[in-house]
């Protein structure tokens, strides 16, 4: 499950961002698609409170982590949830 820790883009990532991603990955383990929304919101709002902004590539990686090991249907739910959360975050 934690193969993503060895991803080349993780090597140069800001340690604060990396910690937020690790926390999100730990919190999403065993969760279904719909229950991921609060975790994703927490990740985004926690980052924003600390002045941290994720790049599009970093967000793609986080979403990939969230989708890992999930069914096709759950992956679609995650995509829909992420789109909703991102739209909400842009309004803030």
C-alpha positions in Angstrom: 0.0 0.0 0.0 2.8 2.5 0.7 4.7 2.0 -2.6 3.9 5.7 -3.3 6.5 6.7 -0.7 9.1 5.6 -3.2 7.6 7.7 -6.0 10.3 9.9 -7.5 8.2 13.1 -6.9 8.2 12.4 -3.2 11.9 12.7 -2.9 11.9 16.5 -3.3 8.5 17.3 -1.7 8.1 19.8 1.0 8.2 17.8 4.3 5.0 19.5 5.6 3.2 18.5 2.4 4.6 15.0 2.7 3.4 14.7 6.3 -0.1 15.9 5.3 -0.2 13.3 2.5 1.0 10.5 4.8 -1.7 11.5 7.3 -4.4 11.4 4.6 -3.2 8.0 3.3 -3.3 6.6 6.9 -6.8 8.0 7.5 -8.2 6.7 4.2 -7.0 3.1 4.6 -10.0 0.8 4.5 -12.5 3.7 3.8 -15.0 3.6 0.9 -15.4 6.3 -1.7 -18.1 8.4 0.0 -16.4 8.5 3.4 -13.3 10.1 1.9 -14.8 13.5 1.5 -14.2 14.6 5.1 -10.7 13.4 5.0 -10.0 15.3 1.7 -11.6 18.4 3.1 -9.4 18.1 6.2 -6.3 17.7 4.1 -7.1 20.8 2.0 -8.2 23.0 4.9 -5.3 21.9 7.1 -2.9 22.8 4.3 -4.6 26.1 3.7 -4.4 27.0 7.4 -0.7 26.5 7.2 -0.2 28.4 4.0 0.5 25.3 2.0 -0.7 25.0 -1.6 -0.5 21.7 -3.5 0.5 21.8 -7.1 -1.8 20.1 -9.7 0.8 17.2 -9.9 0.8 16.8 -6.1 -3.0 16.7 -6.0 -3.0 14.1 -8.8 -0.6 12.0 -6.7 -2.8 12.4 -3.6 -5.8 11.3 -5.5 -3.9 8.3 -6.8 -3.1 7.4 -3.3 -6.7 7.7 -2.2 -7.8 5.5 -5.2 -5.2 2.7 -4.4 -6.9 -0.6 -3.9 -10.4 0.7 -4.5 -13.0 -0.7 -7.0 -13.7 1.1 -10.2 -17.0 2.4 -8.7 -15.2 3.7 -5.6 -12.5 5.3 -7.8 -15.3 7.2 -9.7 -16.9 8.2 -6.4 -13.5 9.5 -5.3 -13.1 11.5 -8.6 -16.6 13.0 -8.0 -15.8 13.8 -4.4 -12.5 15.4 -5.3 -14.1 17.6 -7.9 -16.7 18.7 -5.4 -14.1 19.4 -2.7 -11.9 21.3 -5.0 -14.8 23.5 -6.2 -15.6 24.2 -2.6 -11.9 25.0 -1.8 -11.7 27.4 -4.7 -14.6 29.4 -3.4 -12.9 29.9 0.0 
